[in-house]
């Protein structure tokens, strides 16, 4: 697989050694052909809670319990980078989030204390915020 198509809101299951597999959501185009992806994971006691997603019919069925966006694990990738990381056999994309949910995730990124400043700047630029 050489590359994949990326749209804002797409969710991909990617291999994240040494910790197995995690869901990543495309939330912004950053520069050229790169996108900002944030990690969607189960909520834990020490999780940052600026963006919590609870199971709901409007969300993908793989969200079976309260989940959070772990902004600390954000990464920037292009389609080729992503293609290398996608878990073998996983649908591409795994699912797609609605514009409302993506907006909630983006707004969380702006206030997160865990999202790196370079990614906050890229997100602000994408959203047209000074």
DSSP file (Angstrom, degrees, kcal/mol; ACC not computed):
  #  RESIDUE AA STRUCTURE BP1 BP2  ACC     N-H-->O    O-->H-N    N-H-->O    O-->H-N    TCO  KAPPA ALPHA  PHI   PSI    X-CA   Y-CA   Z-CA
    1    1 A X              0   0    0      0, 0.0     3,-0.1     0, 0.0     0, 0.0   0.000 360.0 360.0 360.0 123.2    0.0    0.0    0.0
    2    2 A X        -     0   0    0      1,-0.3     2,-0.3    81,-0.0    81,-0.2   0.872 360.0 -19.4 -93.9 -40.7    1.7    3.3   -1.1
    3    3 A X        -     0   0    0     80,-0.1    -1,-0.3    79,-0.1     2,-0.3  -0.979  54.1-142.6-158.9 169.2   -0.8    5.9    0.2
    4    4 A X        -     0   0    0     -2,-0.3     2,-0.3    75,-0.2    79,-0.1  -0.891  29.2-101.8-132.4 161.9   -4.3    6.5    1.3
    5    5 A X        -     0   0    0     -2,-0.3     2,-0.5    87,-0.1    -2,-0.0  -0.695  35.7-158.0 -84.2 137.9   -6.9    9.2    1.0
    6    6 A X        +     0   0    0     -2,-0.3     2,-0.3    87,-0.0    73,-0.1  -0.976  13.9 175.3-122.5 129.0   -7.2   11.5    4.0
    7    7 A X    >   -     0   0    0     -2,-0.5     3,-2.4    19,-0.0    19,-0.3  -0.961  44.1 -92.6-125.8 148.3  -10.3   13.6    4.9
    8    8 A X  T 3  S+     0   0    0     -2,-0.3    19,-0.2     1,-0.3     3,-0.1  -0.382 115.4  27.2 -58.9 131.0  -10.9   15.6    8.0
    9    9 A X  T 3  S+     0   0    0     17,-3.2    88,-2.8     1,-0.4    -1,-0.3   0.224  86.0 138.3  97.8 -12.5  -12.8   13.5   10.5
   10   10 A X  E <   -A   96   0A   0     -3,-2.4    16,-2.3    86,-0.2     2,-0.5  -0.419  41.7-149.4 -65.9 140.3  -11.4   10.2    9.1
   11   11 A X  E     -AB  95  25A   0     84,-3.1    83,-2.4    14,-0.2    84,-1.3  -0.947  14.4-172.5-113.5 131.2  -10.5    7.7   11.8
   12   12 A X  E     - B   0  24A   0     12,-2.9    12,-2.7    -2,-0.5     2,-0.7  -0.955  22.5-136.6-124.2 142.8   -7.7    5.2   11.2
   13   13 A X  E     - B   0  23A   0     78,-0.4    74,-2.7    -2,-0.4     2,-0.3  -0.883  36.9-179.2 -94.5 116.0   -6.5    2.2   13.3
   14   14 A X  E     -CB  86  22A   0      8,-2.8     8,-2.4    -2,-0.7     2,-0.4  -0.875  32.4-110.6-122.5 152.7   -2.7    2.4   13.3
   15   15 A X  E     - B   0  21A   0     70,-3.4     6,-0.3    -2,-0.3     2,-0.2  -0.635  30.9-177.1 -76.5 129.9    0.1    0.4   14.8
   16   16 A X    >   -     0   0    0      4,-4.0     3,-2.0    -2,-0.4    -1,-0.1  -0.603  29.0-125.0-130.2  71.3    1.8    2.3   17.6
   17   17 A X  T 3  S+     0   0    0      1,-0.3     4,-0.0    -2,-0.2    -2,-0.0  -0.262  85.8  18.0 -56.1 143.9    4.7    0.1   18.8
   18   18 A X  T 3  S+     0   0    0      3,-0.0    -1,-0.3     0, 0.0     3,-0.1  -0.959 126.7  52.8 -91.7  11.6    5.3   -0.8   21.5
   19   19 A X  S <  S-     0   0    0     -3,-2.0     2,-0.4     1,-0.2    -2,-0.2   0.173  97.8-123.9 -97.6  18.6    1.8   -0.1   22.7
   20   20 A X        -     0   0    0      2,-0.0    -4,-4.0    -5,-0.0     2,-0.4  -0.650  59.0 -16.6  87.5-130.8   -0.2   -2.0   20.1
   21   21 A X  E     +B   15   0A   0     -2,-0.4     2,-0.3    -6,-0.3    -6,-0.2  -0.912  56.3 179.6-123.6 144.4   -2.9   -0.3   18.1
   22   22 A X  E     -B   14   0A   0     -8,-2.4    -8,-2.8    -2,-0.4     2,-0.4  -0.977  29.8-112.0-141.5 154.8   -4.7    3.0   18.5
   23   23 A X  E     -BD  13  40A   0     17,-0.9    17,-2.6    -2,-0.3     2,-0.4  -0.711  31.1-168.9 -85.2 135.4   -7.3    5.0   16.8
   24   24 A X  E     -BD  12  39A   0    -12,-2.7   -12,-2.9    -2,-0.4     2,-0.4  -0.990   6.2-153.8-127.2 137.9   -6.2    8.3   15.2
   25   25 A X  E     -BD  11  38A   0     13,-2.7    13,-2.1    -2,-0.4     2,-0.6  -0.918  15.9-131.1-113.2 131.6   -8.5   11.1   13.9
   26   26 A X  E     + D   0  37A   0    -16,-2.3   -17,-3.2    -2,-0.4    11,-0.2  -0.722  36.3 162.5 -78.7 120.3   -7.5   13.6   11.2
   27   27 A X  E     +     0   0A   0      9,-2.9     2,-0.3    -2,-0.6    -1,-0.1   0.534  56.5  13.0-119.4  -9.4   -8.5   17.0   12.5
   28   28 A X  E     - D   0  36A   0      8,-1.0     8,-3.2   -21,-0.1     2,-0.5  -0.965  62.0-122.8-163.8 146.0   -6.6   19.5   10.4
   29   29 A X  E     - D   0  35A   0     -2,-0.3     6,-0.3     6,-0.2     3,-0.1  -0.822  34.0-177.8 -85.7 131.6   -4.5   19.9    7.3
   30   30 A X        -     0   0    0      4,-2.5     2,-0.4    -2,-0.5    -1,-0.2   0.911  52.2 -18.1-100.6 -67.2   -1.2   21.3    8.4
   31   31 A X  S >  S-     0   0    0      3,-0.3     3,-2.7     0, 0.0     2,-0.3  -0.994 105.9 -35.8-147.2 137.5    1.2   22.0    5.6
   32   32 A X  T 3  S-     0   0    0     -2,-0.4    -3,-0.0     1,-0.3     0, 0.0  -0.312 129.4 -14.6  55.6-110.8    1.3   20.8    2.0
   33   33 A X  T 3  S+     0   0    0     -2,-0.3    46,-0.5    -4,-0.1    -1,-0.3   0.131 110.9 109.2-111.6  19.5    0.1   17.3    2.1
   34   34 A X  E <   - E   0  78A   0     -3,-2.7    -4,-2.5    44,-0.2     2,-0.3  -0.679  46.5-162.2-101.1 153.0    0.3   16.7    5.9
   35   35 A X  E     -DE  29  77A   0     42,-2.8    42,-2.3    -6,-0.3     2,-0.5  -0.934  20.9-120.4-130.6 152.4   -2.5   16.3    8.4
   36   36 A X  E     -DE  28  76A   0     -8,-3.2    -9,-2.9    -2,-0.3    -8,-1.0  -0.838  31.4-169.4 -92.9 125.9   -2.7   16.6   12.2
   37   37 A X  E     -DE  26  75A   0     38,-3.0    38,-2.3    -2,-0.5     2,-0.3  -0.930   4.2-161.4-116.0 139.5   -3.9   13.4   13.8
   38   38 A X  E     -D   25   0A   0    -13,-2.1   -13,-2.7    -2,-0.4     2,-0.4  -0.904  24.2-109.8-120.4 153.0   -5.0   13.0   17.4
   39   39 A X  E     -DE  24  70A   0     31,-0.8    31,-2.8    -2,-0.3     2,-0.6  -0.641  20.5-158.1 -86.0 129.8   -5.3    9.8   19.5
   40   40 A X  E     +DE  23  69A   0    -17,-2.6   -17,-0.9    -2,-0.4     2,-0.3  -0.944  31.2 155.0-105.9 120.1   -8.8    8.5   20.5
   41   41 A X  E     - E   0  68A   0     27,-2.6    27,-3.0    -2,-0.6     3,-0.1  -0.909  47.4 -74.6-144.5 166.0   -8.5    6.2   23.5
   42   42 A X  E     - E   0  67A   0     -2,-0.3    25,-0.3    25,-0.2     2,-0.3  -0.349  55.9-106.4 -61.8 141.5  -10.3    4.8   26.5
   43   43 A X        -     0   0    0     23,-2.4     2,-0.3    10,-0.1    -1,-0.1  -0.535  42.4-175.5 -71.9 132.8  -10.8    7.3   29.3
   44   44 A X    >   -     0   0    0     -2,-0.3     3,-1.6     4,-0.1    -3,-0.0  -0.758  41.6 -98.4-121.1 170.0   -8.5    6.6   32.3
   45   45 A X  T 3  S+     0   0    0      1,-0.3    -2,-0.0    -2,-0.3    -1,-0.0   0.844 124.6  42.3 -58.2 -34.6   -8.3    8.2   35.7
   46   46 A X  T 3  S+     0   0    0      2,-0.1    -1,-0.3     3,-0.0     2,-0.1   0.268  88.0 127.0 -98.1  11.9   -5.3   10.3   34.7
   47   47 A X    <   -     0   0    0     -3,-1.6     2,-0.3     1,-0.1    23,-0.1  -0.394  68.0-112.9 -70.5 143.5   -6.7   11.2   31.2
   48   48 A X        -     0   0    0      1,-0.1     3,-0.3    -2,-0.1    21,-0.2  -0.616  29.3-157.6 -68.9 135.2   -6.9   14.9   30.1
   49   49 A X        +     0   0    0     -2,-0.3     3,-0.3     1,-0.2    -1,-0.1  -0.034  56.8 113.2-113.7  30.9  -10.7   15.5   29.9
   50   50 A X  S    S+     0   0    0      1,-0.3     2,-0.3    19,-0.2    -1,-0.2   0.744  91.1  28.0 -74.4 -20.2  -11.0   18.5   27.5
   51   51 A X  S    S+     0   0    0     -3,-0.3    18,-1.6    18,-0.2     2,-0.4  -0.821  73.9 173.4-143.5 101.9  -12.7   16.3   25.0
   52   52 A X  E     -F   68   0A   0     -2,-0.3     2,-0.5    -3,-0.3    16,-0.2  -0.916  12.3-162.7-109.7 131.9  -14.7   13.3   26.2
   53   53 A X  E     -F   67   0A   0     14,-3.2    14,-3.0    -2,-0.4     2,-0.3  -0.968   5.7-162.2-115.7 122.4  -16.8   11.1   23.9
   54   54 A X        -     0   0    0     -2,-0.5    12,-0.1    12,-0.2     5,-0.1  -0.753  39.2 -84.7 -99.8 149.8  -19.4    8.9   25.4
   55   55 A X        +     0   0    0     -2,-0.3     2,-0.3     9,-0.1     9,-0.1  -0.260  64.0 157.2 -52.9 135.1  -21.0    6.0   23.4
   56   56 A X    >   -     0   0    0      7,-0.3     3,-2.2     4,-0.2     7,-0.1  -0.979  55.7-112.3-160.2 147.2  -23.8    7.3   21.3
   57   57 A X  T 3  S+     0   0    0     -2,-0.3     4,-0.1     1,-0.3    -2,-0.1   0.765 116.7  60.7 -57.8 -23.2  -25.7    6.2   18.2
   58   58 A X  T 3  S+     0   0    0      2,-0.1    40,-0.3     3,-0.0    -1,-0.3   0.594  98.3  71.7 -80.2  -9.0  -24.1    9.2   16.4
   59   59 A X  S <  S-     0   0    0     -3,-2.2    38,-0.1     1,-0.1    -3,-0.0  -0.668 100.9 -81.5-103.1 159.6  -20.6    7.9   17.0
   60   60 A X    >   -     0   0    0     -2,-0.2     3,-1.8     1,-0.1    -4,-0.2  -0.239  40.5-118.1 -57.2 148.7  -18.9    5.0   15.4
   61   61 A X  T 3  S+     0   0    0      1,-0.3    -1,-0.1    -4,-0.1    -2,-0.0   0.672 107.6  72.5 -66.7 -17.6  -19.8    1.6   17.0
   62   62 A X  T 3  S+     0   0    0      1,-0.1     2,-1.3     2,-0.1    -1,-0.3   0.642  75.4  87.5 -74.3 -10.8  -16.2    0.9   18.1
   63   63 A X    <   +     0   0    0     -3,-1.8    -7,-0.3     1,-0.2    -1,-0.1  -0.731  51.0 155.7 -86.1  93.8  -16.6    3.6   20.8
   64   64 A X        +     0   0    0     -2,-1.3     2,-0.3    -9,-0.1    -1,-0.2   0.575  59.7  19.8-100.2 -14.1  -18.1    1.3   23.4
   65   65 A X  S    S-     0   0    0     -3,-0.2   -12,-0.1   -12,-0.1    -1,-0.1  -0.930 106.9 -55.4-146.8 170.9  -17.1    3.2   26.6
   66   66 A X        -     0   0    0     -2,-0.3   -23,-2.4   -12,-0.1     2,-0.3  -0.228  62.2-174.9 -53.3 132.4  -16.2    6.7   27.5
   67   67 A X  E     -EF  42  53A   0    -14,-3.0   -14,-3.2   -25,-0.3     2,-0.3  -0.876  11.4-156.0-129.3 159.6  -13.2    7.8   25.5
   68   68 A X  E     -EF  41  52A   0    -27,-3.0   -27,-2.6    -2,-0.3     2,-0.7  -0.892  25.7-111.8-130.8 161.6  -11.0   10.8   25.4
   69   69 A X  E     -E   40   0A   0    -18,-1.6     2,-1.3    -2,-0.3   -18,-0.2  -0.881  26.2-152.0 -91.6 119.0   -8.8   12.6   22.9
   70   70 A X  E >   +E   39   0A   0    -31,-2.8     3,-1.7    -2,-0.7   -31,-0.8  -0.707  17.2 179.4 -92.9  85.1   -5.2   12.1   24.1
   71   71 A X  E >  S+     0   0A   0     -2,-1.3     3,-1.9     1,-0.3    45,-0.4   0.756  71.6  72.8 -61.7 -25.6   -3.7   15.3   22.6
   72   72 A X  E 3  S+     0   0A   0      1,-0.3    -1,-0.3    43,-0.2    44,-0.1   0.823  96.4  50.9 -57.4 -31.9   -0.3   14.4   24.0
   73   73 A X  E <  S+     0   0A   0     -3,-1.7    -1,-0.3   -34,-0.1    -2,-0.2   0.183  80.8 139.0 -95.5  17.4    0.0   11.7   21.4
   74   74 A X  E <   -     0   0A   0     -3,-1.9     2,-0.3   -36,-0.1   -36,-0.2  -0.226  29.1-175.3 -58.7 150.5   -0.8   13.9   18.4
   75   75 A X  E     -E   37   0A   0    -38,-2.3   -38,-3.0     2,-0.0     2,-0.5  -0.992  24.0-130.4-148.8 154.1    1.2   13.4   15.3
   76   76 A X  E     +E   36   0A   0     -2,-0.3     2,-0.3   -40,-0.2   -40,-0.2  -0.914  37.1 162.8-107.1 128.2    1.6   14.9   11.9
   77   77 A X  E     -E   35   0A   0    -42,-2.3   -42,-2.8    -2,-0.5     2,-0.2  -0.982  29.0-143.6-143.3 153.1    1.5   12.6    8.9
   78   78 A X  E  >  -E   34   0A   0     -2,-0.3     4,-2.6   -44,-0.2     5,-0.2  -0.551  47.5 -89.1-102.3 179.9    1.0   12.6    5.2
   79   79 A X  H  > S+     0   0    0    -46,-0.5     4,-2.3     1,-0.2   -75,-0.2   0.851 127.3  50.1 -61.1 -36.6   -0.8    9.8    3.2
   80   80 A X  H  > S+     0   0    0      2,-0.2     4,-1.5     1,-0.2    -1,-0.2   0.918 110.9  48.5 -69.0 -42.7    2.4    7.8    2.7
   81   81 A X  H  > S+     0   0    0      1,-0.2     4,-1.1     2,-0.2     3,-0.3   0.938 113.7  48.3 -58.5 -46.5    3.3    8.0    6.4
   82   82 A X  H >X S+     0   0    0     -4,-2.6     4,-1.7     1,-0.2     3,-0.6   0.908 105.4  57.3 -61.8 -43.9   -0.2    6.9    7.4
   83   83 A X  H 3< S+     0   0    0     -4,-2.3    -1,-0.2     1,-0.3    -2,-0.2   0.852 105.3  51.8 -57.8 -35.8   -0.2    4.0    4.9
   84   84 A X  H 3< S+     0   0    0     -4,-1.5    -1,-0.3    -3,-0.3    -2,-0.2   0.829 113.9  43.9 -68.6 -32.1    2.8    2.5    6.6
   85   85 A X  H << S+     0   0    0     -4,-1.1   -70,-3.4    -3,-0.6    -2,-0.2   0.681  81.9 114.6 -90.0 -20.1    1.2    2.7   10.0
   86   86 A X  B  < S-C   14   0A   0     -4,-1.7   -72,-0.3   -72,-0.3     2,-0.1  -0.271  76.3-107.2 -61.2 133.9   -2.3    1.4    9.3
   87   87 A X    >   -     0   0    0    -74,-2.7     3,-2.1     1,-0.1   -74,-0.1  -0.381  41.8-101.2 -61.3 130.9   -3.0   -1.9   11.0
   88   88 A X  T 3  S+     0   0    0      1,-0.3    -1,-0.1    -2,-0.1     3,-0.1  -0.289 105.7  14.1 -56.0 130.5   -3.1   -4.7    8.6
   89   89 A X  T 3  S+     0   0    0      1,-0.3    -1,-0.3    -3,-0.1     2,-0.2   0.340  92.4 132.0  86.4  -7.1   -6.6   -5.7    7.7
   90   90 A X    <   -     0   0    0     -3,-2.1    -1,-0.3   -77,-0.1     4,-0.1  -0.564  65.9-104.8 -78.1 140.3   -8.3   -2.6    9.1
   91   91 A X        -     0   0    0     -2,-0.2     2,-0.5     3,-0.1   -78,-0.4  -0.307  42.3-104.9 -58.7 149.3  -10.8   -0.8    6.9
   92   92 A X  S    S+     0   0    0      1,-0.3     2,-0.1     2,-0.1   -80,-0.1  -0.959 111.9  14.8-123.2 112.4   -9.4    2.4    5.4
   93   93 A X  S    S-     0   0    0     -2,-0.5    -1,-0.3   -82,-0.4   -81,-0.2   0.733  85.1-148.8 -71.3 167.3  -10.6    4.7    6.9
   94   94 A X  S    S-     0   0    0    -83,-2.4     2,-0.3     1,-0.2   -82,-0.2   0.894  73.3 -39.0 -64.7 -40.5  -11.9    2.7    9.9
   95   95 A X  E     -A   11   0A   0    -84,-1.3   -84,-3.1    -4,-0.1     2,-0.4  -0.937  58.0-115.4-167.9-178.4  -14.8    5.3   10.2
   96   96 A X  E     -A   10   0A   0     -2,-0.3   -86,-0.2   -86,-0.3     2,-0.2  -0.999  20.3-138.6-138.1 134.1  -15.5    9.0    9.8
   97   97 A X        -     0   0    0    -88,-2.8   -38,-0.1    -2,-0.4    -2,-0.0  -0.603  29.9-103.2 -89.6 152.0  -16.7   11.4   12.6
   98   98 A X     >  -     0   0    0    -40,-0.3     4,-2.5    -2,-0.2     5,-0.2  -0.233  30.8-108.9 -68.3 161.3  -19.3   14.0   12.0
   99   99 A X  H  > S+     0   0    0      1,-0.2     4,-2.5     2,-0.2     5,-0.2   0.861 119.5  55.6 -59.5 -36.7  -18.4   17.7   11.5
  100  100 A X  H  > S+     0   0    0      2,-0.2     4,-2.0     1,-0.2    -1,-0.2   0.917 109.8  44.4 -63.8 -43.5  -19.9   18.5   14.9
  101  101 A X  H  > S+     0   0    0      2,-0.2     4,-2.3     1,-0.2    -2,-0.2   0.907 112.5  51.9 -68.3 -41.2  -17.7   15.9   16.7
  102  102 A X  H  X S+     0   0    0     -4,-2.5     4,-2.8     1,-0.2    -2,-0.2   0.918 109.1  51.0 -60.4 -42.7  -14.6   17.0   14.7
  103  103 A X  H  X S+     0   0    0     -4,-2.5     4,-2.9     1,-0.2     5,-0.2   0.906 108.5  51.7 -60.9 -41.8  -15.3   20.6   15.8
  104  104 A X  H  X S+     0   0    0     -4,-2.0     4,-2.0     2,-0.2    -1,-0.2   0.910 111.9  46.8 -60.1 -43.0  -15.5   19.5   19.4
  105  105 A X  H  X S+     0   0    0     -4,-2.3     4,-1.9     2,-0.2    -2,-0.2   0.908 112.5  49.6 -66.5 -42.5  -12.2   17.7   19.0
  106  106 A X  H  X S+     0   0    0     -4,-2.8     4,-1.5     2,-0.2    -2,-0.2   0.928 110.8  49.2 -62.4 -45.8  -10.6   20.8   17.4
  107  107 A X  H  X S+     0   0    0     -4,-2.9     4,-1.0     1,-0.2    -1,-0.2   0.883 109.1  53.3 -62.9 -37.5  -11.9   23.1   20.1
  108  108 A X  H  X S+     0   0    0     -4,-2.0     4,-1.5    -5,-0.2     3,-0.5   0.887 104.4  56.1 -61.8 -38.9  -10.5   20.7   22.7
  109  109 A X  H  < S+     0   0    0     -4,-1.9    -1,-0.2     1,-0.2    -2,-0.2   0.855 101.7  56.8 -61.5 -35.3   -7.1   20.9   21.0
  110  110 A X  H  < S+     0   0    0     -4,-1.5    -1,-0.2     1,-0.2    -2,-0.2   0.820 117.2  33.2 -66.9 -30.1   -7.1   24.7   21.3
  111  111 A X  H  < S+     0   0    0     -4,-1.0    -1,-0.2    -3,-0.5    -2,-0.2   0.520  90.3 118.6-104.2  -6.9   -7.5   24.5   25.1
  112  112 A X     <  -     0   0    0     -4,-1.5     8,-0.0     1,-0.2    -3,-0.0  -0.313  51.5-156.3 -61.6 138.6   -5.5   21.3   25.8
  113  113 A X  S    S+     0   0    0      1,-0.1    -1,-0.2    -2,-0.0    -4,-0.1   0.509  93.3  55.1 -87.4  -6.8   -2.5   21.6   28.0
  114  114 A X  S    S+     0   0    0      2,-0.1     2,-0.4     3,-0.0    -1,-0.1   0.638  79.5  98.3-102.3 -18.0   -1.1   18.5   26.4
  115  115 A X  S    S-     0   0    0     -6,-0.2   -43,-0.2     1,-0.1     5,-0.1  -0.598  83.0-111.9 -76.2 127.5   -1.1   19.4   22.7
  116  116 A X    >>  -     0   0    0     -2,-0.4     4,-2.1   -45,-0.4     3,-0.8  -0.229  21.9-119.6 -58.1 145.5    2.3   20.6   21.5
  117  117 A X  H 3> S+     0   0    0      1,-0.3     4,-2.7     2,-0.2     5,-0.2   0.846 112.3  58.1 -57.8 -37.4    2.4   24.3   20.6
  118  118 A X  H 3> S+     0   0    0      1,-0.2     4,-1.7     2,-0.2    -1,-0.3   0.862 109.4  45.6 -63.6 -32.8    3.5   23.6   17.0
  119  119 A X  H <> S+     0   0    0     -3,-0.8     4,-2.5     2,-0.2    -2,-0.2   0.855 110.3  53.1 -77.2 -35.2    0.3   21.5   16.6
  120  120 A X  H  X S+     0   0    0     -4,-2.1     4,-2.8     2,-0.2    -2,-0.2   0.923 109.7  49.5 -62.0 -42.7   -1.8   24.2   18.3
  121  121 A X  H  X S+     0   0    0     -4,-2.7     4,-2.5     2,-0.2    -2,-0.2   0.924 111.5  48.0 -61.7 -45.0   -0.4   26.8   15.8
  122  122 A X  H  X S+     0   0    0     -4,-1.7     4,-2.3     2,-0.2    -1,-0.2   0.893 112.5  49.6 -62.8 -40.0   -1.1   24.5   12.9
  123  123 A X  H  X S+     0   0    0     -4,-2.5     4,-2.3     2,-0.2    -2,-0.2   0.919 110.6  49.5 -65.7 -44.2   -4.7   23.9   14.2
  124  124 A X  H  X>S+     0   0    0     -4,-2.8     5,-2.9     1,-0.2     4,-0.8   0.923 111.2  49.8 -60.3 -44.3   -5.3   27.6   14.6
  125  125 A X  H ><5S+     0   0    0     -4,-2.5     3,-0.7     1,-0.2    -2,-0.2   0.916 110.8  49.6 -60.3 -43.6   -4.0   28.3   11.1
  126  126 A X  H 3<5S+     0   0    0     -4,-2.3    -1,-0.2     1,-0.2    -2,-0.2   0.886 113.9  45.3 -62.2 -39.4   -6.3   25.6    9.7
  127  127 A X  H 3<5S-     0   0    0     -4,-2.3    -1,-0.2    -5,-0.1    -2,-0.2   0.525 114.4-117.1 -83.5  -5.4   -9.3   27.1   11.6
  128  128 A X  T <<5 +     0   0    0     -4,-0.8     2,-0.4    -3,-0.7    -3,-0.2   0.813  63.9 147.3  74.2  30.6   -8.4   30.6   10.5
  129  129 A X      <       0   0    0     -5,-2.9    -1,-0.3    -6,-0.2    -2,-0.1  -0.850 360.0 360.0-101.7 133.1   -7.8   31.8   14.1
  130  130 A X              0   0    0     -2,-0.4    -1,-0.1    -5,-0.0    -5,-0.1   0.474 360.0 360.0 -77.6 360.0   -5.2   34.4   14.8
